[in-house]
Amino acid sequence: MTDPAASPPVPLDSAASAARAVQALVAGGVTDVVVAPGSRSAPLAYALAEAGAAGLVRLHVRIDERSAAFTALGLALGGQRPAAVVTTSGTAVGELLPAVMEANHAAVPLVVVSADRPGELRGTGANQTTVQPGLFGVHVRAGLDVPAGEDPSVLVREALAAATGGPAHGVPTQPPGPVHLNLAYRDPLVPDGAGRPVEPAVPEDRPAVIGDAPPASASDTSDPSAASTPAAGSTTVVVAGHGAGELAAVFAAHLDLPLLAEPSSNARFGSSAIAPYRLLLEHLGPAITRVVTFGRPTLSRPVTALLARPDVEHALYLPAPVSWFEEGRRTERIIDNLPELLEFAGRGDDGWLRSWREAGATAEAGIQSLLADEPRITGLHLADAVWEHTDGNLVLGSSNPIRDMDLVAATDWHPLEVFANRGLAGIDGTVSTATGVALAAGIPTRVLMGDLTFLHDVGGLLLGDGEPQPDLHIVVLNDGGGGIFGLLEHGAESTTARYGAAVERLFGTPHTVDLAAIAAAYGLRYERATTLDELDTAMEQPIRGRSILEVRTERATLRDLHARIRHVVADGFL
């Protein structure tokens, strides 16, 4: 029973409150924090500096909050654990929204820590003050507002639990995702000099489940061979979308089923994987009667059409909650355990997988023959080389590069791990995300992106003096604008004949930016490859520090190239 005469708790000053917040983050397993400079967030900055000096956390400083947030997102992806980003108040918090949205839909435990004015200043017109609580709305798993003077420790623990899915008995009860901690601070914002070191804390035993595709549930098994195998006679295919994981490849191989795996599925390998699958669907697709999907397919219109066919039964493997759709909004059968999934899929009919493999081999040979006759390097040449020569981590930018990779990446080789921002498939923040991935575990990383993706986050190249430097090879496919639109309806002859100039200006967005000058300005090594030999030579160099490789291509010939590729593949069925 509480003594009514007891004195209320003494309010904490800003330095003490910030120190407890940092201690709770460290105890919760946060090892990397990205800080953007600001005055209201100064108590957190000083507390983090002490924690960093004590070896409890790694600090990364970025002047651009959007870059800071995507760097933290990359750190969470590459480290497979929550990572935090700290900002001051005002517009700084709004800059985090794109990364928060991506983290929401991709199930990444991004911890947003924003500093705010105390309650007495809110709504008064005080400088740099806005409504920060609830700012991220539906895109965060939890939004917690901590008044000035209060101990934030309990709410920090609650936020970390929400970020990692609120696991109970090792099984997530909701998808992992971003959380928002809004911490109010009063003056003084600078420690009084007495020093409040952040005490070492043992990280809590909190699993960090990251990515669109969930892990097997506690009652499940990751080995399909442990369950009984159904009888043969199936014409099922396995679709491995973003984040599907190795289980998709094992499952398909176990049942002798064709595997249609996107590059960022991390399942594009093994005896069942078919590299040019999207071009084969037009010819072999009519025979498909069932589809089993792992992860989230996002790249291919032929796959989207397959999944929408009313004559095809479709099962989606979901052993745990995911963040990319709302319950009741999808029509396929949801299966959460492998025995039921095996029964649904069935073993492949005699010759079913062989027909796909033979067609795939013929298509690959035709595509490679056509590319060998091309006078200049294309995006497909570049994707092929990047995949073949990457033995560390690989990050893929949105738009054409990841689709080029989806068409030509070989299935007899796989980078260590493939990452991509496919939660919302935006081009923003790619340089920063790749930087975070490379810093997370110190693994040499290569990132492939288009020129507009590069320019959109060129500020992510800015690392201050003394900041940790990643081993990052930035490969830029530069076609002087937005090449993907030429492959869509906007590039059709009927459209360009009427709206040609408008299409080029509004969708092509042409530019003549000098990438070598950008590299020099930011202090990065720069190379340009104009031949396949130069490209291979550049790819074979070890990745040490940061560098940029530019490969220029032509947008004007892109639609014709892909039309010729479709014809080559179709010729294999004549």
C-alpha positions in Angstrom: 0.0 0.0 0.0 1.4 3.4 -1.0 1.9 5.9 1.8 -0.2 9.0 1.0 2.2 11.1 2.9 5.2 9.9 0.9 7.0 12.5 -1.1 6.6 12.4 -4.9 9.7 11.2 -6.8 12.3 13.9 -7.3 12.3 14.9 -11.0 15.4 13.9 -12.9 17.5 16.6 -14.5 18.0 16.2 -18.3 21.4 14.6 -18.0 20.3 12.0 -15.6 17.2 11.2 -17.6 19.2 10.8 -20.8 21.8 8.6 -19.0 19.0 6.2 -18.0 17.5 6.2 -21.5 20.9 5.2 -22.9 21.5 2.6 -20.3 18.1 1.0 -21.1 18.9 1.0 -24.8 22.2 -0.7 -24.1 20.6 -3.2 -21.8 18.0 -3.9 -24.5 20.7 -5.0 -27.0 21.2 -1.8 -29.0 24.9 -1.7 -30.0 24.8 1.0 -32.7 23.3 4.5 -32.5 23.3 7.1 -35.2 23.2 10.7 -33.9 22.3 13.9 -35.8 23.5 17.1 -34.1 21.1 19.3 -32.2 20.7 21.3 -29.1 17.6 19.8 -27.5 19.0 16.3 -28.0 22.3 17.3 -26.3 21.6 15.4 -23.1 21.4 12.2 -25.2 24.5 13.1 -27.2 26.6 13.5 -24.0 25.2 10.3 -22.5 25.9 8.4 -25.7 29.4 9.9 -25.8 30.1 8.4 -22.4 28.6 5.1 -23.4 30.8 5.1 -26.5 33.9 5.9 -24.6 33.1 3.0 -22.3 32.8 0.6 -25.2 29.1 0.0 -24.6 27.8 1.3 -27.9 29.2 2.4 -31.3 28.3 5.9 -32.3 27.8 7.2 -35.9 27.3 10.9 -36.6 25.4 12.3 -39.6 24.4 15.9 -40.2 21.4 14.9 -42.4 18.7 13.2 -40.4 17.3 11.3 -43.4 20.7 9.8 -44.0 21.0 9.1 -40.3 17.8 7.2 -40.3 18.6 5.1 -43.3 22.1 4.4 -41.9 20.4 3.1 -38.7 18.1 1.0 -40.8 21.1 -0.5 -42.6 22.8 -1.2 -39.3 19.7 -3.0 -38.1 19.5 -5.0 -41.3 23.2 -5.9 -41.4 23.5 -6.6 -37.6 20.2 -8.4 -37.3 19.4 -6.4 -34.1 17.7 -3.1 -33.2 19.6 0.1 -34.1 18.7 3.6 -33.0 18.7 7.1 -34.5 18.7 10.2 -32.3 17.6 13.6 -33.4 16.7 17.0 -32.0 13.2 18.5 -32.2 11.3 20.1 -35.0 11.8 19.3 -38.7 14.6 17.0 -37.8 12.1 14.4 -36.6 10.1 14.7 -39.8 13.1 13.9 -41.9 13.0 10.3 -40.4 9.6 9.5 -41.9 10.9 7.8 -45.1 13.1 5.4 -43.2 10.4 4.7 -40.6 7.9 3.9 -43.4 10.4 1.5 -45.0 11.2 -0.1 -41.6 7.5 -0.6 -41.0 6.8 -2.4 -44.2 10.0 -4.4 -44.1 9.8 -5.3 -40.4 13.0 -3.7 -39.3 13.5 -2.8 -35.6 14.5 0.9 -36.1 14.4 2.8 -32.8 13.7 6.5 -33.3 14.7 8.6 -30.3 13.6 12.3 -30.7 14.3 15.0 -28.2 11.4 17.5 -27.5 10.6 20.6 -25.6 9.0 20.1 -22.1 5.2 20.2 -21.8 5.1 23.8 -20.7 6.6 25.0 -24.0 4.4 22.9 -26.3 1.7 24.8 -28.1 3.1 28.2 -27.1 5.0 29.0 -30.3 8.3 28.2 -28.7 11.2 27.9 -31.2 11.6 24.6 -33.0 8.5 23.1 -31.3 5.9 21.1 -33.0 3.6 18.2 -32.3 6.0 15.3 -32.1 4.0 12.6 -30.2 2.1 10.5 -32.7 4.0 12.0 -35.6 4.7 8.6 -37.3 1.1 7.4 -36.9 0.5 3.9 -38.1 4.1 3.4 -39.2 5.4 2.6 -35.7 4.8 -0.4 -33.5 4.8 1.9 -30.5 4.9 5.7 -29.9 5.9 6.7 -26.4 6.1 10.2 -25.0 8.2 10.7 -21.9 7.6 14.0 -20.0 10.6 16.0 -18.9 12.0 14.9 -15.5 10.6 11.3 -15.6 12.7 8.2 -15.6 12.4 6.8 -19.2 13.8 3.3 -18.4 10.5 1.4 -18.3 9.2 3.0 -21.5 12.5 2.3 -23.3 12.2 -1.3 -22.4 8.6 -1.4 -23.7 9.7 0.2 -26.9 12.4 -2.3 -27.5 10.0 -5.1 -26.9 7.6 -3.7 -29.4 10.4 -3.2 -31.9 11.4 -6.8 -31.8 7.9 -8.1 -32.1 6.9 -8.4 -28.5 8.1 -12.0 -28.3 6.5 -14.5 -26.0 8.3 -17.8 -25.4 10.5 -17.0 -28.4 7.7 -16.5 -30.8 6.8 -13.0 -32.1 3.3 -11.8 -31.3 3.5 -9.0 -33.9 5.9 -8.2 -36.7 9.1 -6.4 -35.7 9.3 -2.8 -36.8 10.1 0.8 -35.9 9.2 2.5 -32.6 9.3 6.1 -31.6 10.6 7.4 -28.2 9.9 11.1 -27.8 11.9 12.4 -24.8 11.3 15.8 -23.4 14.2 17.8 -21.8 14.3 21.0 -19.8 17.3 23.3 -19.5 20.1 22.9 -18.6 20.9 20.6 -21.5 24.6 20.3 -20.7 25.8 18.0 -17.9 26.9 19.9 -14.8 30.3 18.4 -14.8 29.7 15.9 -12.0 29.5 13.2 -14.6 26.9 10.4 -14.8 28.6 7.5 -16.5 26.3 5.1 -18.2 26.8 1.9 -16.2 27.5 -1.4 -18.1 24.4 -3.5 -18.4 23.9 -7.0 -19.6 21.8 -7.0 -22.8 18.4 -8.5 -22.3 17.8 -11.8 -24.0 15.6 -10.3 -26.7 15.5 -11.9 -30.2 15.7 -9.4 -33.0 13.6 -10.9 -35.9 14.3 -8.8 -39.0 12.9 -8.8 -42.5 9.6 -9.3 -44.3 9.7 -13.1 -44.1 9.4 -14.5 -40.5 11.4 -17.4 -39.1 9.9 -20.8 -38.4 7.6 -20.8 -35.3 8.6 -22.7 -32.2 6.5 -25.7 -33.2 7.8 -25.7 -36.7 10.9 -27.3 -38.3 13.2 -25.6 -40.8 14.0 -29.0 -42.5 11.2 -30.1 -44.9 12.7 -33.6 -45.0 11.8 -34.1 -41.4 8.1 -34.2 -42.4 6.5 -36.8 -44.7 6.7 -36.1 -48.4 3.4 -36.2 -50.3 3.0 -38.3 -53.4 4.2 -37.1 -56.8 2.1 -35.6 -59.5 2.2 -31.8 -58.7 2.7 -29.0 -61.2 3.4 -26.5 -58.4 6.0 -23.8 -58.4 7.7 -22.1 -55.4 7.9 -18.3 -55.5 10.6 -16.8 -53.2 10.0 -13.1 -52.7 12.0 -10.6 -50.8 13.3 -12.0 -47.5 12.1 -15.6 -48.1 15.4 -17.1 -46.8 17.1 -20.4 -47.5 14.1 -22.5 -46.4 12.4 -21.7 -49.8 15.3 -23.2 -51.7 15.5 -26.3 -49.5 11.7 -26.7 -49.7 11.7 -26.5 -53.6 14.6 -28.9 -54.0 13.1 -31.4 -51.5 9.9 -31.6 -53.6 11.5 -31.3 -57.1 9.6 -28.1 -57.8 10.8 -25.1 -59.9 12.0 -22.2 -57.7 11.3 -18.7 -58.9 13.5 -16.6 -56.6 14.0 -12.9 -56.5 17.6 -11.7 -55.8 16.8 -10.4 -52.4 15.0 -13.5 -51.4 18.4 -15.0 -50.3 17.0 -18.3 -51.8 18.3 -17.9 -55.4 20.4 -21.1 -55.4 20.2 -24.9 -55.6 19.0 -27.5 -58.0 15.5 -26.0 -58.4 16.3 -22.4 -59.0 15.5 -21.0 -62.4 17.3 -17.8 -63.3 15.2 -16.3 -66.2 11.9 -17.5 -64.7 9.9 -14.3 -65.4 10.4 -14.8 -69.1 9.5 -18.4 -69.0 6.1 -17.9 -67.3 4.5 -16.8 -70.6 5.4 -20.2 -72.1 5.4 -22.7 -69.1 3.0 -20.7 -66.8 -0.3 -22.2 -68.2 0.6 -25.6 -66.9 1.0 -24.3 -63.3 -1.8 -25.4 -61.0 -0.5 -24.4 -57.6 1.9 -21.8 -56.1 3.7 -21.8 -52.8 5.0 -18.3 -51.8 7.8 -17.6 -49.3 8.5 -14.0 -48.5 7.1 -11.0 -50.4 7.3 -10.9 -54.2 7.7 -7.3 -55.4 9.6 -7.3 -58.7 7.8 -9.0 -61.6 4.6 -8.3 -63.3 4.5 -11.9 -64.7 4.7 -13.2 -61.1 2.0 -10.8 -60.0 -0.2 -12.0 -62.9 0.5 -15.6 -61.8 -0.5 -15.0 -58.3 -3.7 -13.3 -59.4 -4.9 -16.2 -61.7 -8.2 -17.6 -60.5 -7.4 -21.1 -61.9 -4.2 -21.4 -59.7 -4.4 -22.4 -56.0 -2.1 -20.3 -53.9 -0.6 -20.8 -50.5 1.4 -18.2 -48.6 3.8 -19.5 -45.9 3.5 -17.4 -42.7 4.7 -19.0 -39.6 4.7 -15.7 -37.7 3.1 -12.3 -38.2 4.4 -10.0 -41.0 4.1 -6.3 -41.6 3.4 -6.0 -45.3 -0.4 -6.7 -45.5 -3.5 -6.4 -43.3 -5.3 -9.4 -42.1 -8.2 -10.4 -44.3 -6.9 -8.4 -47.3 -5.4 -11.3 -49.2 -7.2 -14.2 -50.8 -4.6 -17.0 -50.8 -4.5 -19.8 -48.3 -2.3 -18.9 -45.3 -0.2 -21.8 -43.9 1.9 -21.5 -40.8 3.5 -25.0 -40.6 5.6 -27.1 -42.9 3.7 -30.4 -42.8 0.6 -28.7 -44.1 2.6 -26.8 -46.7 4.3 -30.0 -48.0 0.9 -31.6 -48.4 -0.4 -28.6 -50.3 2.5 -28.3 -52.6 3.0 -32.0 -53.5 6.0 -33.5 -55.1 6.7 -32.4 -58.6 5.3 -34.4 -61.5 7.8 -36.5 -63.5 9.7 -34.2 -65.8 8.1 -31.0 -64.3 11.3 -29.6 -62.8 13.3 -30.9 -65.7 11.2 -29.0 -68.2 11.8 -25.7 -66.4 15.5 -26.4 -66.0 16.0 -27.2 -69.7 14.0 -24.1 -70.7 15.9 -22.0 -68.3 19.3 -23.2 -69.6 18.2 -22.5 -73.2 17.0 -19.1 -72.2 20.2 -18.2 -70.3 22.3 -19.3 -73.2 20.2 -17.2 -75.6 20.4 -14.2 -73.4 24.2 -14.5 -72.9 24.7 -14.9 -76.6 22.7 -11.8 -77.3 24.6 -9.8 -74.7 27.9 -11.0 -76.1 27.0 -9.2 -79.4 26.1 -5.9 -77.7 28.6 -3.2 -78.6 28.3 -1.5 -75.2 27.9 -2.5 -71.6 24.3 -2.7 -70.5 22.6 -2.9 -67.2 22.4 -6.7 -67.7 26.1 -7.0 -68.2 26.7 -5.0 -65.0 24.2 -7.0 -63.0 25.8 -10.2 -64.1 29.3 -9.0 -63.2 28.2 -7.6 -59.8 26.6 -10.9 -58.8 29.5 -13.0 -60.0 32.2 -11.0 -58.2 30.5 -10.3 -54.9 31.5 -12.7 -52.1 30.6 -10.3 -49.3 27.3 -8.6 -48.7 25.3 -7.1 -51.6 22.8 -4.3 -51.5 20.5 -3.7 -54.4 18.9 -0.4 -55.3 15.3 -0.2 -56.5 14.2 0.4 -60.1 16.1 -1.2 -63.0 19.2 -2.6 -61.2 17.4 -5.1 -59.1 15.2 -6.2 -62.0 18.3 -6.6 -64.2 19.7 -8.8 -61.4 16.5 -10.7 -61.3 16.8 -11.6 -64.9 20.5 -12.6 -65.2 21.9 -13.5 -61.7 23.2 -17.0 -61.9 21.9 -19.7 -59.5 25.2 -21.5 -59.0 26.7 -18.6 -57.0 25.3 -16.4 -54.3 26.8 -13.4 -52.4 27.0 -13.8 -48.6 23.7 -12.0 -48.1 21.6 -9.8 -50.3 19.8 -6.7 -48.9 17.3 -4.3 -50.6 14.8 -1.8 -49.4 11.7 -3.6 -50.7 9.4 -2.6 -47.9 8.2 0.3 -50.0 10.7 -0.1 -52.8 11.8 3.6 -52.8 15.0 4.9 -54.2 15.6 7.1 -51.2 18.3 6.4 -48.6 20.1 3.6 -50.6 23.6 5.0 -50.1 23.0 5.4 -46.4 21.3 2.0 -46.0 24.3 0.3 -47.7 26.7 2.2 -45.4 24.8 0.9 -42.4 24.9 -2.7 -43.7 28.6 -2.4 -44.3 29.3 -0.9 -40.8 27.0 -3.4 -38.9 29.4 -6.4 -39.0 32.4 -5.0 -40.8 31.7 -7.2 -43.8 32.9 -5.8 -47.2 29.8 -4.7 -49.1 28.9 -3.8 -52.6 25.9 -1.8 -53.6 24.4 -1.6 -57.1 22.1 1.3 -57.9 21.0 3.6 -60.7 22.2 7.2 -61.1 19.0 8.8 -59.8 19.0 6.5 -56.7 22.6 7.6 -56.2 21.9 11.3 -56.6 18.8 11.1 -54.4 21.0 10.1 -51.4 24.3 11.7 -52.4 24.4 13.3 -49.0 24.8 9.9 -47.5 28.4 10.0 -48.8 29.2 12.6 -46.2 31.0 11.1 -43.2 32.6 13.5 -40.8 36.3 13.4 -39.8 36.9 10.5 -37.5 33.7 8.7 -38.3 33.8 4.9 -38.8 34.5 4.2 -42.5 32.8 1.2 -44.1 34.3 -1.1 -46.7 31.8 -0.2 -49.4 32.0 -0.4 -53.2 29.3 1.8 -54.8 28.5 0.7 -58.3 26.4 3.3 -60.2 24.6 2.4 -63.5 24.4 5.8 -65.1 22.0 6.2 -68.0 21.5 9.9 -67.4 18.0 9.6 -66.0 15.1 7.3 -65.1 15.6 4.3 -67.3 12.8 2.1 -65.8 10.1 4.3 -67.2 11.2 3.5 -70.8 10.3 -0.2 -70.0 6.8 0.7 -68.7 3.8 2.1 -70.5 5.5 5.5 -70.6 8.0 4.2 -73.1 5.5 2.7 -75.5 5.6 4.1 -79.0 1.9 5.2 -78.7 2.8 7.2 -75.6 6.1 8.7 -76.8 4.6 9.7 -80.2 2.1 12.0 -78.4 3.9 12.9 -75.2 7.6 12.4 -76.1 9.0 15.6 -74.8 6.9 15.5 -71.7 7.7 11.9 -71.0 11.4 12.6 -71.2 11.2 15.6 -68.9 8.8 14.3 -66.3 9.8 10.7 -66.2 13.2 10.5 -67.9 14.4 13.4 -65.8 17.7 13.8 -67.8 20.8 15.2 -66.1 24.5 15.6 -66.8 25.9 15.4 -63.3 29.6 14.6 -63.1 30.0 11.6 -60.8 33.7 11.8 -60.8 33.5 15.4 -59.4 31.1 14.2 -56.7 33.5 11.4 -55.7 36.3 13.9 -55.5 34.3 16.3 -53.4 33.5 13.6 -50.8 37.0 12.1 -50.9 36.1 8.7 -52.5 38.1 6.8 -55.0 36.5 6.8 -58.4 36.7 4.5 -61.5 34.8 4.3 -64.7 34.4 1.1 -66.7 33.7 1.4 -70.4 34.5 -2.2 -71.5 33.7 -5.7 -70.0 37.4 -6.2 -69.3 37.6 -3.0 -67.4 34.4 -4.0 -65.5 35.8 -7.4 -64.5 39.1 -5.8 -63.5 37.3 -3.3 -61.3 35.1 -6.0 -59.7 38.1 -8.2 -58.9 39.7 -5.6 -56.7 39.3 -6.1 -52.9 36.8 -3.8 -51.3 38.7 -1.6 -48.9 37.3 1.7 -47.8 34.8 3.5 -50.0 34.9 3.9 -53.7 32.6 4.5 -56.7 32.5 2.6 -59.9 30.5 4.3 -62.7 29.2 2.5 -65.7 27.4 4.6 -68.3 24.7 3.1 -70.5 22.1 4.3 -72.9 18.4 4.7 -72.0 17.3 5.1 -75.6 18.1 1.5 -76.5 16.8 -0.2 -73.4 13.3 -1.0 -74.5 14.6 -2.5 -77.8 17.1 -4.6 -75.9 14.5 -6.2 -73.6 12.2 -6.8 -76.6 15.0 -8.7 -78.3 15.6 -10.7 -75.2 12.0 -11.7 -75.1 12.2 -12.8 -78.7 15.3 -14.9 -78.0 13.6 -16.7 -75.1 10.5 -17.3 -77.2 12.6 -18.8 -80.0 13.6 -21.5 -77.6 10.0 -22.8 -77.5 9.6 -23.0 -81.3 
